[in-house]
Amino acid sequence: MGFYTSRMDKFHMRVAGGDDVAAIRELIQASVRGLQVADYSLAQREGALATVFTVDSQLIADGTYFVAIAEGGVMAGCGGWSFRKTLYGGDHQMEKIAPERLDAQKDAAKIRAIFVHPDFARMGLGSLILATAEEAAKAEGFTRFEMGSTLTGVTLYEQKGYREVERKKVPVSGGETIEVVRMVKVASETCR
């Protein structure tokens, strides 16, 4: 595992740009195919990669999506948040996208699309991306967070103070569905 295991300063977080889309797409595919095997079937993973687990260009345009760059310039992870109503998905999802803006005084910021490349899994990178997204949302006045987690991410998010609200079957291509867990957190709750 090398220096990545305990040296989070070896990852540089920055706002994603349009030039990152191809690398983000590749990272998402590697993450889903490598880390979600125990939670979703091959057909579900591939169906989700064609629909739900795709790049959301609105997040990039809004400047609320981040990439984690490892030493040597390798993209190790990505994720962000949104001030829009859409809870999960990307440009090709089958469900309606809700682009309306949220009100920080009454709505929860949406934590969105956190993926870690399998080569950098279990090194604290998911936690770093989540903390970066939460801090950016707090800076915009949000005090509550909501996400649509994959089954793979639930344990991490529970450790970070999120609680499960509901589970939903989300349609993906090939006539498949995947289970997504809606989770919520209040900013003042413990951030471990």
N, C-alpha and C positions, 0 to 999 in steps of 0.2 A: 504493500500500500504506500510505502514511501512517506514523503514529507506531508502529503495531503491529510493524513489522519488527524493530526493535532494542530496543524498550522493553517487556520482559515484565512490568514492574511495572504496566503498563496493564491487566493481567488480574488479577482478584481470584478466588482459589480459595476455595470454601466447600463444606461438606458439603451434599449434595442432600437435599431434604425432599419430602414428599408433594405439596406445592403445585407442585413442579417437573416432575411427571410429564408433563404435556401439552407443555411446552416441550422436555423431553428427547426425547420421541417425535418432535417436529417436527425437532429438530436431527439425530437419527439418520437420519431419512428424507432430509433435505437432504444429509447427509454421504455416505450410501450412493449416492444418485442422482447426486451431483455428483463424488465422488472415486473411486468404484470401477468406473467405466465401462470402464477398460482391463483390468480383472482378471476381471470377471464379466459375463455376458450380462444383458440386460434381464430376461429370465425368472428368472434366478438372483437378481438383486438384489431384484426384487419378491417372489419366493418367500421370500427371507431376511427381508425386511421384515415379512412376515406371521408369521414363526416365530422364527428365530434372532436377528435384529437388532431385538429389541423390548426394552422397558424391563424390567429385572429388579427387581421390587419388593422382593425379599429383600435386595439390596444396599443399597437405600435404607433399609429397616427396620433393617438392621445398622449403618447410619451409616458405611459404607465406600465410598460413591459420592460423587463430587465433581462440581461444575459450575464452569466457568470463565466468569466474567462480564467482558465487555469494557466499556470506558468507555461510558457511556450506558445501561448496564443490559442489554445484549444478551448472551444466552447464546451463547458462542463455541465451547464444547467441553464434553465430559463424559467421565468414566471413573473407574475405581476399582480396588478389590482386594477379595478375599474370603477369609475364614477357613473357607469351606465347600468341599466337594469338587467342585462344579460348575465346569467349566473355561470354558464359554462359553454364550451363549444368553440367553434371557429368559423371561418368563412364558408365552409361547406356543410354545416350542420343541417339536419332535416327539420328541426323545430324552428319556430319563428325567432329571429334575433330581436331583442328589445333594446334599441339604441337610446331610449329616453334617458336623460340625465337624472341622477339621484340627488336628493337634498341631504347634505351632510348632517343637518340638524335632526332629521327624522329617519333617514335610511341607513342601511349598513353598506359599507363599501364591499365590493365583490372581489375576493381573492381569486385569482384566475391562473389557470394553465401552468402549474408548477411541474416541471419535468427535469430529471437529473439523468445524465448519461450513465449507463451501467458501470463504466470504468471509474466513476466518482461516487457511486452509491455508498451509503452508510458511513459517510465521512463528515456529516454535519452540513452538507451543502443545501439540502432541502430546507433545513432550519434557517440557514443564512438567507436564502431567497425569500422565505416566508417573512422573516423579520424585516428585510428590506422593503417588501411590499406593504407590510403593516405600517412601518414608519412613514413611508411616502403617503399613505392614505391618511394617517394621523396629521401629517403636515398640512393636509387639505381640509382639516376639520372633522374628519370622521372619527367616531368613537366606538363604532360597532363594525364587525366584519361578518361576512357570510361567504360560504363557498359550496361548490358542488364537487366533493372529493371522489376520487376513484376509491375502490375498495382497498387498493394498495396503500393509499395515503392516510387512511383513517387513524391508524395507531399514532403516527407522528403528530397529526393535528390534535388528537386528544391529549397528547403529552404537552402540547403548546396552549392548552386552555379552551379548545373548541369542544362543543358538545353536539352530538347528533340530534337533528330535529326530525328528519324523515329520510326514507329511501325511495328512490324513484327509478323506474325502468325507462331508459332513454333509447329511442330508436336510432339505429345505425344502419349502414347499408347491408345488403344481403339478407334483409328480413330479420336481422338479429336485434337484440336489445342488450344494453349493459346497465348494471345497477350503479347508480350515482348516489352518494350520501350527502344530503344537505346538512351543513354544519354551521354553527354560529359561535361568536365570541364577542364579549364586551372588552374594549381596550383596557379598562382598568383591572380586568381579571389577570391572574398570574401569567406572566410571560416567562416560561422556563427555558 
